Amino acid sequence: MKYFKNTCIILGLISLFNIKAQENKKDYTSDIKTFVKGFPTNTELSVLVIDVDNSEFIGVKKLNDTVDLIDNKESIFEIGSITKVFTNILLSNSVQKGESSLNETLQSNFNFKIHKGDSITIQHLSNHSSGLPVLPTNIYSKMEKTPDNPYKNYTEDDLLAYLKTDLDYAFKSGTKSIYSNLGMGLLGYIITKKENKSYEKLLKEVIFNPLSMNSSSMNLINKDKLVKGLNEDGSIASNWDFTDAMVGAGGIKSTTKDMEKFIRKNFENDALYTLPLQETYAKNKVAKIGLGWQIIDNKNKKFYWHNGGTGGYRSCLVFSKQSKKAVLVLSNISAFNSKSASVDNLCFSIFKKLIK
């Protein structure tokens, strides 16, 4: 069964920063064109490289045996789990307004008994330390109905029904951090209920409209700008639809042009954006977690990153707040393509060149 999940390659990413650079030449376009050659025809990448005040947009598309440069900075891709950092900015907004606390419990947000709900906090949901599984057990029968659009039929009623069952936790909350789409989807759901607004409306009010991210949405605003996702075999993939039950885990569609505004906002010292960057859990001496953000803290250099993947798309974002440098890769490479993790490697290899 296909479902959205994060591919954990932290150790591989860290190693990219420990290898001495072979050269100092920053030829990003050559790297990207070479990368795309290994994927099916119609594979498309939209890459953003931010170097302080300069932004470089690089678009490529493979057509048969050629790779052409294209202008696709306004083309729309599914960004998958990069959505999770947006969910945590909504959480930050709720905290700033005094409507939420990182220490409030899961149980306090529901009027029915949740098994061990008093031991799970909002922060546990945010940094994947709740002990909840990757997905709720009652989602799989829904996925079987539309396997190419697996979250489409999972509703608020389904989520509430799951929470009322005798939940099976993988570990005691706060003792480990294991990636959970359920935990992040649940966090987004709780925030929408506090505000009595849809996830889409909250995103527009808090992030999209203030940053003029006019092409970003849960739903397709302009289908003509959509880059069609590809299945692992190169055929056209179905786009993924979410209800508010799980949309906070991976439902956003965006462009590199819009995402540039979002990334640059994270360079600022705006409390709304800085709270999610604060470390809340240490997996080891190097790999940390903020609120949603993955953190690499290596040799006094700190990088924030997240990746994403859906049935037809793969994405990766990494940035340094200190140096104001960032790389974003949006692609229509399926998360189920056997080589999809190489999108992360490409993103980090470009970033490594950028920060040298």
C-alpha positions as semicolon CSV with decimal commas, in nm:
position;residue;x (nm);y (nm);z (nm)
1;M;0,000;0,000;0,000
2;K;0,133;0,341;-0,097
3;Y;0,129;0,613;0,165
4;F;0,325;0,930;0,228
5;K;0,637;0,886;0,439
6;N;0,964;1,065;0,502
7;T;1,279;0,891;0,379
8;C;1,528;0,927;0,661
9;I;1,875;0,984;0,517
10;I;2,015;1,214;0,784
11;L;2,345;1,028;0,812
12;G;2,396;1,051;0,437
13;L;2,318;1,421;0,439
14;I;2,557;1,487;0,725
15;S;2,836;1,309;0,537
16;L;2,805;1,557;0,251
17;F;2,938;1,826;0,484
18;N;3,229;1,615;0,605
19;I;3,378;1,543;0,263
20;K;3,640;1,785;0,139
21;A;3,520;1,975;-0,165
22;Q;3,667;1,854;-0,493
23;E;3,631;2,197;-0,646
24;N;3,499;2,539;-0,566
25;K;3,320;2,598;-0,894
26;K;2,950;2,661;-0,842
27;D;2,810;2,509;-1,161
28;Y;2,464;2,418;-1,036
29;T;2,303;2,392;-1,380
30;S;2,544;2,124;-1,499
31;D;2,478;1,917;-1,186
32;I;2,102;1,944;-1,229
33;K;2,103;1,854;-1,598
34;T;2,323;1,553;-1,534
35;F;2,094;1,443;-1,251
36;V;1,776;1,455;-1,463
37;K;1,925;1,231;-1,733
38;G;1,879;0,932;-1,504
39;F;1,499;0,973;-1,489
40;P;1,207;0,915;-1,730
41;T;1,114;1,154;-2,009
42;N;0,904;1,451;-1,893
43;T;1,089;1,460;-1,561
44;E;1,104;1,824;-1,452
45;L;1,295;2,006;-1,178
46;S;1,250;2,358;-1,052
47;V;1,548;2,459;-0,839
48;L;1,600;2,771;-0,632
49;V;1,943;2,876;-0,503
50;I;1,950;3,170;-0,260
51;D;2,285;3,331;-0,185
52;V;2,216;3,624;0,050
53;D;2,055;3,888;-0,175
54;N;2,080;3,686;-0,495
55;S;1,821;3,431;-0,606
56;E;1,888;3,195;-0,897
57;F;1,602;2,995;-1,048
58;I;1,702;2,693;-1,258
59;G;1,441;2,491;-1,442
60;V;1,510;2,175;-1,643
61;K;1,296;1,920;-1,824
62;K;1,395;1,592;-1,983
63;L;1,247;1,533;-2,329
64;N;1,351;1,196;-2,471
65;D;1,731;1,208;-2,483
66;T;1,771;1,581;-2,425
67;V;1,753;1,799;-2,114
68;D;1,631;2,152;-2,180
69;L;1,651;2,460;-1,964
70;I;1,305;2,605;-1,901
71;D;1,151;2,887;-1,698
72;N;0,935;2,705;-1,444
73;K;0,969;2,919;-1,131
74;E;0,593;2,983;-1,143
75;S;0,502;2,620;-1,217
76;I;0,313;2,435;-0,944
77;F;0,437;2,118;-0,773
78;E;0,316;1,922;-0,472
79;I;0,568;1,989;-0,193
80;G;0,462;1,693;0,022
81;S;0,597;1,691;0,377
82;I;0,754;2,034;0,352
83;T;0,394;2,120;0,441
84;K;0,481;2,016;0,797
85;V;0,691;2,327;0,857
86;F;0,394;2,542;0,750
87;T;0,176;2,355;1,000
88;N;0,423;2,446;1,271
89;I;0,417;2,812;1,176
90;L;0,041;2,795;1,226
91;L;0,117;2,643;1,565
92;S;0,359;2,927;1,636
93;N;0,087;3,175;1,544
94;S;-0,151;3,008;1,789
95;V;0,117;3,018;2,062
96;Q;0,192;3,387;1,996
97;K;-0,179;3,466;2,038
98;G;-0,196;3,274;2,364
99;E;-0,438;3,019;2,225
100;S;-0,196;2,726;2,242
101;S;0,090;2,606;2,457
102;L;0,359;2,358;2,361
103;N;0,298;2,182;2,692
104;E;-0,078;2,143;2,660
105;T;-0,191;1,784;2,628
106;L;-0,355;1,601;2,344
107;Q;-0,636;1,507;2,582
108;S;-0,714;1,872;2,663
109;N;-0,825;1,927;2,305
110;F;-1,095;1,659;2,300
111;N;-1,410;1,596;2,503
112;F;-1,374;1,217;2,499
113;K;-1,118;0,992;2,661
114;I;-0,799;0,928;2,460
115;H;-0,580;0,639;2,573
116;K;-0,269;0,801;2,731
117;G;-0,385;1,134;2,590
118;D;-0,269;1,317;2,904
119;S;0,092;1,209;2,847
120;I;0,119;1,351;2,493
121;T;0,180;1,723;2,443
122;I;0,149;1,949;2,143
123;Q;0,528;1,959;2,129
124;H;0,540;1,579;2,109
125;L;0,316;1,591;1,803
126;S;0,536;1,860;1,649
127;N;0,873;1,687;1,691
128;H;0,751;1,332;1,623
129;S;0,805;1,213;1,980
130;S;0,443;1,127;2,063
131;G;0,476;0,753;2,013
132;L;0,191;0,755;1,763
133;P;0,235;0,537;1,452
134;V;0,314;0,669;1,104
135;L;-0,054;0,648;1,011
136;P;-0,382;0,570;1,190
137;T;-0,477;0,205;1,156
138;N;-0,821;0,284;1,014
139;I;-0,679;0,472;0,714
140;Y;-0,566;0,164;0,522
141;S;-0,914;0,048;0,421
142;K;-0,976;0,400;0,290
143;M;-0,652;0,392;0,092
144;E;-0,756;0,070;-0,078
145;K;-1,051;0,252;-0,237
146;T;-0,829;0,511;-0,408
147;P;-0,468;0,383;-0,390
148;D;-0,346;0,653;-0,629
149;N;-0,501;0,924;-0,407
150;P;-0,459;0,762;-0,065
151;Y;-0,568;1,040;0,172
152;K;-0,875;1,153;-0,023
153;N;-1,133;0,953;0,173
154;Y;-0,993;0,993;0,524
155;T;-1,224;1,235;0,706
156;E;-1,253;1,413;1,039
157;D;-1,501;1,148;1,155
158;D;-1,246;0,876;1,073
159;L;-0,976;1,055;1,274
160;L;-1,206;1,097;1,575
161;A;-1,313;0,733;1,555
162;Y;-0,947;0,630;1,559
163;L;-0,868;0,845;1,862
164;K;-1,151;0,677;2,054
165;T;-0,996;0,332;2,012
166;D;-0,740;0,169;2,242
167;L;-0,443;0,338;2,079
168;D;-0,127;0,134;2,039
169;Y;0,182;0,350;2,096
170;A;0,523;0,252;1,959
171;F;0,708;0,404;2,257
172;K;0,657;0,626;2,561
173;S;0,606;0,987;2,456
174;G;0,915;1,204;2,472
175;T;1,163;0,914;2,478
176;K;1,220;0,880;2,103
177;S;1,146;1,066;1,782
178;I;1,006;0,852;1,503
179;Y;0,843;1,019;1,203
180;S;0,464;1,027;1,220
181;N;0,233;1,169;0,956
182;L;-0,052;1,098;1,195
183;G;0,103;1,314;1,466
184;M;0,153;1,608;1,231
185;G;-0,187;1,567;1,068
186;L;-0,340;1,564;1,416
187;L;-0,150;1,880;1,508
188;G;-0,291;2,059;1,203
189;Y;-0,639;1,934;1,285
190;I;-0,618;2,062;1,646
191;I;-0,511;2,407;1,526
192;T;-0,802;2,430;1,282
193;K;-1,047;2,342;1,560
194;K;-0,900;2,604;1,793
195;E;-0,941;2,869;1,523
196;N;-1,268;2,730;1,385
197;K;-1,126;2,776;1,037
198;S;-1,012;2,540;0,763
199;Y;-0,642;2,464;0,723
200;E;-0,651;2,637;0,385
201;K;-0,803;2,953;0,528
202;L;-0,553;2,964;0,814
203;L;-0,260;2,927;0,574
204;K;-0,388;3,213;0,361
205;E;-0,441;3,443;0,658
206;V;-0,118;3,366;0,844
207;I;0,136;3,286;0,570
208;F;0,024;3,295;0,206
209;N;-0,144;3,637;0,193
210;P;0,112;3,826;0,408
211;L;0,394;3,685;0,191
212;S;0,203;3,724;-0,139
213;M;0,239;3,351;-0,206
214;N;-0,040;3,378;-0,460
215;S;0,011;3,041;-0,632
216;S;0,023;2,832;-0,312
217;S;-0,278;2,636;-0,195
218;M;-0,422;2,298;-0,097
219;N;-0,631;2,300;-0,411
220;L;-0,517;2,386;-0,760
221;I;-0,557;2,758;-0,819
222;N;-0,435;2,744;-1,179
223;K;-0,436;2,397;-1,337
224;D;-0,251;2,533;-1,641
225;K;0,056;2,593;-1,421
226;L;0,054;2,246;-1,267
227;V;0,350;2,023;-1,351
228;K;0,203;1,676;-1,388
229;G;0,346;1,431;-1,140
230;L;0,500;1,107;-1,263
231;N;0,461;0,755;-1,126
232;E;0,773;0,547;-1,067
233;D;0,741;0,413;-1,423
234;G;0,717;0,762;-1,574
235;S;0,342;0,758;-1,642
236;I;0,115;1,042;-1,523
237;A;0,039;1,018;-1,151
238;S;-0,274;1,127;-0,970
239;N;-0,252;1,434;-0,753
240;W;-0,314;1,379;-0,383
241;D;-0,613;1,535;-0,204
242;F;-0,647;1,579;0,172
243;T;-0,924;1,662;0,415
244;D;-0,848;1,866;0,728
245;A;-0,797;1,536;0,913
246;M;-0,449;1,489;0,764
247;V;-0,374;1,788;0,539
248;G;-0,121;1,930;0,787
249;A;0,109;1,637;0,708
250;G;0,153;1,701;0,336
251;G;-0,115;1,883;0,138
252;I;0,044;2,204;0,003
253;K;0,107;2,280;-0,365
254;S;0,347;2,565;-0,443
255;T;0,612;2,712;-0,674
256;T;0,978;2,802;-0,633
257;K;0,886;3,168;-0,679
258;D;0,642;3,153;-0,387
259;M;0,875;2,942;-0,177
260;E;1,153;3,198;-0,219
261;K;0,939;3,445;-0,023
262;F;0,876;3,186;0,247
263;I;1,244;3,094;0,278
264;R;1,356;3,457;0,299
265;K;1,100;3,518;0,574
266;N;1,273;3,243;0,773
267;F;1,598;3,442;0,746
268;E;1,437;3,723;0,947
269;N;1,400;3,740;1,325
270;D;1,021;3,731;1,319
271;A;0,893;3,546;1,628
272;L;0,631;3,368;1,420
273;Y;0,907;3,199;1,218
274;T;1,184;3,172;1,479
275;L;0,987;2,965;1,732
276;P;0,969;2,659;1,501
277;L;1,347;2,680;1,448
278;Q;1,424;2,628;1,817
279;E;1,557;2,284;1,906
280;T;1,306;2,069;2,098
281;Y;1,458;1,722;2,060
282;A;1,807;1,585;2,000
283;K;1,829;1,257;1,810
284;N;2,207;1,266;1,852
285;K;2,486;1,524;1,875
286;V;2,428;1,640;1,518
287;A;2,068;1,561;1,420
288;K;1,811;1,770;1,608
289;I;1,445;1,860;1,562
290;G;1,273;2,194;1,610
291;L;0,899;2,231;1,567
292;G;0,859;2,050;1,236
293;W;1,202;2,148;1,106
294;Q;1,484;1,894;1,092
295;I;1,813;2,045;1,212
296;I;2,174;1,956;1,135
297;D;2,404;2,109;1,395
298;N;2,754;2,024;1,279
299;K;3,086;2,191;1,362
300;N;2,919;2,510;1,488
301;K;2,716;2,535;1,167
302;K;2,342;2,491;1,183
303;F;2,120;2,400;0,887
304;Y;1,743;2,361;0,876
305;W;1,584;2,123;0,629
306;H;1,282;1,917;0,533
307;N;1,195;1,698;0,240
308;G;0,869;1,575;0,096
309;G;0,723;1,318;-0,135
310;T;0,388;1,215;-0,281
311;G;0,284;0,972;-0,551
312;G;0,407;1,202;-0,828
313;Y;0,648;1,445;-0,663
314;R;0,962;1,473;-0,454
315;S;1,101;1,788;-0,289
316;C;1,380;1,902;-0,059
317;L;1,464;2,230;0,114
318;V;1,772;2,323;0,318
319;F;1,883;2,664;0,445
320;S;2,123;2,843;0,676
321;K;1,967;3,131;0,867
322;Q;2,309;3,255;0,974
323;S;2,453;3,287;0,622
324;K;2,118;3,348;0,446
325;K;2,177;3,073;0,194
326;A;1,930;2,810;0,078
327;V;1,855;2,547;-0,183
328;L;1,508;2,422;-0,279
329;V;1,439;2,142;-0,526
330;L;1,086;2,075;-0,649
331;S;1,039;1,783;-0,887
332;N;0,777;1,560;-1,045
333;I;0,973;1,249;-0,946
334;S;0,757;1,001;-0,759
335;A;0,840;0,935;-0,394
336;F;0,807;0,569;-0,491
337;N;1,073;0,589;-0,760
338;S;1,364;0,373;-0,644
339;K;1,599;0,671;-0,693
340;S;1,377;0,937;-0,534
341;A;1,607;0,984;-0,233
342;S;1,869;1,119;-0,474
343;V;1,660;1,439;-0,494
344;D;1,768;1,505;-0,135
345;N;2,128;1,427;-0,226
346;L;2,114;1,673;-0,517
347;C;1,970;1,944;-0,293
348;F;2,239;1,897;-0,030
349;S;2,523;1,867;-0,280
350;I;2,424;2,203;-0,433
351;F;2,398;2,350;-0,083
352;K;2,744;2,218;0,000
353;K;2,886;2,403;-0,303
354;L;2,691;2,715;-0,206
355;I;2,829;2,741;0,146
356;K;3,194;2,676;0,054
